[in-house]
Amino acid sequence: MEYKEEKRICQNCKSKFLIEPEDFGFYEKIGVSPPTWCPECRLIRRLMWRNEHSLFKRPNAEEGKKDLIISVFHPDAKIKTYNREMWWSDR
């Protein structure tokens, strides 16, 4: 099937965006309908769960270390946090 490019208006921000002909083939191949949100709004929606604005000081969980590290996890969270060197090491 031959597709033409299609201009659409984002349901979220009301900006115009273009869907290329090869995009329609991809959507058909994976069995989904073409998007109704612009690429930027789709990216924002995909990344909404990320926390990069609330940072906390937490103790390093490595034995023998008493330093604090910066983490996205609240100090009351019941998880262990390690500094970068420990995390990427083989220990």
C-alpha positions as a Markdown table, in Angstrom:
| # | Residue | x | y | z |
|---|---|---|---|---|
| 1 | Met | 0.0 | 0.0 | 0.0 |
| 2 | Glu | 1.3 | 3.4 | -0.9 |
| 3 | Tyr | 1.1 | 6.1 | 1.8 |
| 4 | Lys | 1.3 | 9.9 | 1.5 |
| 5 | Glu | 2.7 | 12.1 | 4.3 |
| 6 | Glu | 0.0 | 13.4 | 6.6 |
| 7 | Lys | -0.2 | 16.5 | 8.7 |
| 8 | Arg | -1.8 | 16.2 | 12.0 |
| 9 | Ile | -2.6 | 18.4 | 15.0 |
| 10 | Cys | -1.4 | 17.1 | 18.4 |
| 11 | Gln | -4.3 | 16.3 | 20.8 |
| 12 | Asn | -2.2 | 17.5 | 23.7 |
| 13 | Cys | -0.4 | 20.7 | 22.7 |
| 14 | Lys | -2.4 | 21.5 | 19.5 |
| 15 | Ser | 0.8 | 22.0 | 17.5 |
| 16 | Lys | 1.1 | 20.6 | 13.9 |
| 17 | Phe | 3.3 | 17.6 | 13.2 |
| 18 | Leu | 4.0 | 15.5 | 10.1 |
| 19 | Ile | 3.8 | 11.7 | 9.7 |
| 20 | Glu | 6.1 | 10.5 | 6.9 |
| 21 | Pro | 5.0 | 7.7 | 4.5 |
| 22 | Glu | 7.6 | 5.2 | 5.9 |
| 23 | Asp | 6.2 | 5.8 | 9.4 |
| 24 | Phe | 2.8 | 4.5 | 8.3 |
| 25 | Gly | 4.4 | 1.3 | 7.1 |
| 26 | Phe | 6.1 | 0.9 | 10.4 |
| 27 | Tyr | 2.9 | 1.4 | 12.4 |
| 28 | Glu | 1.2 | -1.2 | 10.2 |
| 29 | Lys | 4.0 | -3.6 | 10.7 |
| 30 | Ile | 3.9 | -3.5 | 14.5 |
| 31 | Gly | 0.1 | -3.3 | 14.6 |
| 32 | Val | -0.6 | 0.1 | 16.1 |
| 33 | Ser | -2.5 | 3.1 | 14.9 |
| 34 | Pro | -0.7 | 6.3 | 13.8 |
| 35 | Pro | 0.1 | 8.7 | 16.7 |
| 36 | Thr | -2.3 | 11.5 | 17.7 |
| 37 | Trp | 0.3 | 13.3 | 19.8 |
| 38 | Cys | 3.4 | 15.1 | 18.4 |
| 39 | Pro | 6.8 | 13.6 | 18.9 |
| 40 | Glu | 7.8 | 16.1 | 21.7 |
| 41 | Cys | 4.6 | 15.3 | 23.7 |
| 42 | Arg | 5.1 | 11.6 | 23.2 |
| 43 | Leu | 8.7 | 11.9 | 24.6 |
| 44 | Ile | 7.5 | 13.9 | 27.6 |
| 45 | Arg | 4.9 | 11.3 | 28.3 |
| 46 | Arg | 7.5 | 8.5 | 28.0 |
| 47 | Leu | 9.9 | 10.3 | 30.4 |
| 48 | Met | 7.3 | 11.4 | 33.0 |
| 49 | Trp | 8.3 | 8.7 | 35.5 |
| 50 | Arg | 11.9 | 10.0 | 35.7 |
| 51 | Asn | 12.9 | 12.0 | 38.8 |
| 52 | Glu | 15.7 | 14.4 | 38.1 |
| 53 | His | 14.5 | 17.3 | 40.1 |
| 54 | Ser | 14.3 | 16.0 | 43.6 |
| 55 | Leu | 17.8 | 15.0 | 44.8 |
| 56 | Phe | 18.7 | 13.8 | 48.3 |
| 57 | Lys | 21.9 | 13.1 | 50.3 |
| 58 | Arg | 22.1 | 9.5 | 51.3 |
| 59 | Pro | 24.8 | 7.4 | 53.0 |
| 60 | Asn | 26.9 | 5.2 | 50.9 |
| 61 | Ala | 26.1 | 1.6 | 51.6 |
| 62 | Glu | 29.6 | 0.3 | 50.9 |
| 63 | Glu | 31.2 | -1.2 | 54.1 |
| 64 | Gly | 33.8 | 1.0 | 55.7 |
| 65 | Lys | 32.6 | 4.1 | 53.9 |
| 66 | Lys | 30.9 | 7.0 | 55.8 |
| 67 | Asp | 30.5 | 9.4 | 52.9 |
| 68 | Leu | 27.3 | 10.8 | 51.6 |
| 69 | Ile | 26.2 | 10.5 | 47.9 |
| 70 | Ile | 23.6 | 12.4 | 45.9 |
| 71 | Ser | 20.6 | 10.2 | 44.9 |
| 72 | Val | 17.1 | 10.4 | 43.5 |
| 73 | Phe | 15.9 | 8.2 | 46.4 |
| 74 | His | 14.6 | 9.7 | 49.6 |
| 75 | Pro | 16.7 | 9.0 | 52.7 |
| 76 | Asp | 13.8 | 7.0 | 54.2 |
| 77 | Ala | 13.6 | 4.6 | 51.2 |
| 78 | Lys | 14.5 | 1.1 | 52.3 |
| 79 | Ile | 17.1 | 0.5 | 49.5 |
| 80 | Lys | 20.9 | 0.6 | 49.5 |
| 81 | Thr | 22.7 | 3.2 | 47.5 |
| 82 | Tyr | 26.4 | 3.0 | 46.4 |
| 83 | Asn | 28.8 | 5.5 | 45.0 |
| 84 | Arg | 29.7 | 5.2 | 41.3 |
| 85 | Glu | 33.0 | 3.5 | 41.9 |
| 86 | Met | 31.5 | 0.8 | 44.0 |
| 87 | Trp | 28.5 | 0.3 | 41.6 |
| 88 | Trp | 30.7 | -0.3 | 38.5 |
| 89 | Ser | 33.3 | -2.3 | 40.3 |
| 90 | Asp | 33.4 | -6.1 | 40.5 |
| 91 | Arg | 33.0 | -6.2 | 44.3 |
